[in-house]
Amino acid sequence: MGLVIFNAALYVLMLFFYWNKHKRLNFFLIVLLIYAATACLCAYNYSLTPYKWNDLGGGAFVYLFCILLIFLYPLRKFDFRDNLIMVEGDKKIQTLAIFYVIICFVNIAMSMDKTIELFYSGDWAGVYDDFYADEENVQLYESSFQKLVKNLSNYLSPFAFVYTFYLLTKPKLPKVLFFSLLLSVVIPSFMSATIVASRGMVMFLAIKLFISYLLFSSQIPPKRKRILLLIAAGLLALFLFYSILVTVSRFGEDESSNSLIAYFGHSMLSFNDGIFNNLHDFAWGKRVFKWFIDLLGSDSYFSAAKAGATHGHAFYTFVGGIYIDWGPIGTIIVALITCVFIKRFFEKHVLHLSDSIMIVFYVDFLANGIYAYNSGRALVWIMTYVVYLIVKKMENRYA
């Protein structure tokens, strides 16, 4: 028990010292707060089920803490209140936003019947069991066209999130476009969560909306903030209602609270007990570059379980996902490279919309990555950067 308390103390003390020094809400503090809460939940979860965790070590917790701080480093001085966000080439960017709305509404239309059927049946436990029993072969798309539409909307979503909240800063709010975009960023993500009976995906969506709002909050008029508060309350009620339905269906009323504690309070334990000292082989890029390896017709298969990992296959933090690919030294190198690459976006005092895309993407990656981390993430990073370059070109910033 002492080790998990020590782990929680690392994050809580870091949070206390950072707040005591800066006394301002910023992305560094928010992400660190999520990490501290997760560490405390891990300690509580351990107290409920100590028999599940037999090989915890202090070194693994310290290693995880240090790697997370490297990834957090670019955020340390960035304050969304002090940064002015400029948008150039707005007509071109608006056209891209309209294109995003169209493909999302097509996606919604193609997925609506299945979503209604799931809510009507209420068998969330069956949906979850069917998906994870044969995850590799589950059919998430009804056709190749639907797959294309979903992928396009996913790759453009970082842009859509920031543009949605940017619209609230304009002197005259384009109401139709704003509400169309808001529906487009919320409904498809919510539908994707229902297809696999996921609670985490709904929470990730809420965090991403909150991060996007905060980036523009200092430029949004107070009256619009009050309207946003009402919208947020409605969305929160919907998300809670859905999460309760899924939790009760999967675990029953008696175990619902324990299941939530286990869900949000095991990623750091899984990293420590499940992979840090257990792996006798690493994927060497087969997981992170899975899509590209498959495209080239090579073998991307790698079983973390066969390599020694325990406690599942995804919930060991994003650091754990990188660790499975590159090992202890490689993970440090990846963290340093990422830090050097991304910090330039956080060092600007005048941001363009394209910069905002990378900022929201990275903060979201850090905030949600403390829980789950799936394979194929290189494609997501590359496509987000491609969208950044497209928007940057629309801003005429290559001239």
Helices and strands as residue ranges (DSSP letters): H 2-22, H 27-48, G 50-52, H 58-72, G 73-75, E 84-86, H 90-121, H 124-133, G 135-137, H 144-167, H 175-195, H 200-216, G 217-219, H 222-264, H 267-270, I 271-276, H 290-295, H 317-346, E 350-352, H 353-368, H 377-394
